[in-house]
């Protein structure tokens, strides 16, 4: 692994991390951690194999570990009722579609979001995504199909205010705390 080869992968890593995390600061931290891990474990990379897939595998595993740690830490925190959470206001009408897409992406289950981003944003094959996520190709295809369907449904849903439509049920993956 040469430094130019590693540096050439940074833009793709940053795009995937930003879409995965939904936060620029957390994404930059994830890319930094991925590059540190790659430099520290470079002997584990088999020469002649796909460097990009190896780096994305490192990033995926780091992200999953971070999510698990955050869940363990937040187990002691008080839960907030979904009806009490305020929807952030979009700062600019021109950014509305981008913000809606990001919000909808973040509402996808983690496994579906990762597969969707790797295939669409990372332009990876199903085989590469299967290696990165450690799942069979059939599972990758199923998660991708469900992610596309769910994302389309979320994007087509009418926009509502924070409590404008209190009578409608919450999204299926959110639970009421009452």
Residue pairs with C-beta under 8 A, 6 or more apart in sequence:
1 38
1 42
1 45
1 47
1 51
5 51
6 35
6 38
6 39
6 51
6 55
9 51
9 52
9 55
10 31
10 35
12 52
12 122
13 31
13 34
13 35
13 55
13 56
13 59
14 27
14 28
14 31
15 121
15 122
16 56
16 59
16 117
16 118
16 121
16 122
17 26
17 27
17 28
17 30
17 31
17 34
17 59
17 63
18 24
18 27
19 105
19 113
19 117
19 121
20 27
20 30
20 59
20 63
20 113
20 114
20 117
21 27
21 30
21 63
22 102
22 105
22 106
30 59
30 62
30 63
30 66
31 59
33 62
34 55
34 58
34 59
34 62
37 58
37 62
38 45
38 54
38 55
38 58
41 58
45 51
45 54
50 128
52 124
52 128
53 124
53 128
53 131
53 132
56 118
56 122
56 124
56 128
56 132
57 131
57 132
60 114
60 132
60 133
63 114
64 110
67 110
79 177
80 177
81 176
81 177
81 178
82 170
82 174
82 175
82 176
82 177
83 163
83 166
83 176
85 162
86 162
87 160
87 161
87 162
90 96
90 99
100 155
100 159
101 155
104 151
104 154
104 155
105 113
105 116
105 117
105 151
106 113
107 154
107 171
107 173
108 116
108 147
108 150
108 151
108 154
109 173
111 133
111 143
112 143
112 144
112 146
112 147
112 150
113 147
114 133
115 129
115 133
115 140
115 143
115 144
115 147
116 143
116 144
116 147
116 148
116 151
118 124
118 128
118 129
118 132
118 133
119 126
119 129
119 140
119 144
124 132
126 137
126 140
126 141
126 144
127 137
129 140
130 136
130 137
130 139
130 140
133 140
135 143
154 171
160 168
170 176
